Amino acid sequence: PHIPLTIHMGAADDWTPPGLCVELSRIWQSTIHLYEGAYHSFDTPNSPVRVRRGMAFSATGTGVVHVGTNPKARAMAIKRVMETLKRM
């Protein structure tokens, strides 16, 4: 990328596992924040964690993934994004 990139992901994301993004952030020399215990869509407000089935891709190959809010991770991601924007 031609501008600085920051990635925020749930470390427990089993729909879009963070492994490839971790590698890309290393290659691109960008920043990645992984939030422990957070699934896909961890930053969606007020979305209970739930299981989705029949997905075309999942980390386990079963088509089963988890999605939903992680309030602690969401708050930290918002804080980090706002800090980044203030520096621009």
Sequence and secondary structure as in RCSB ss.txt:
>XXXX:A:sequence
PHIPLTIHMGAADDWTPPGLCVELSRIWQSTIHLYEGAYHSFDTPNSPVRVRRGMAFSATGTGVVHVGTNPKARA
MAIKRVMETLKRM
>XXXX:A:secstr
  S  EEEEETT SSS THHHHHHHHHHT EEEEETT  BTTTSTT   EEE S S  TTSSS EEE   HHHHH
HHHHHHHHHHHT 
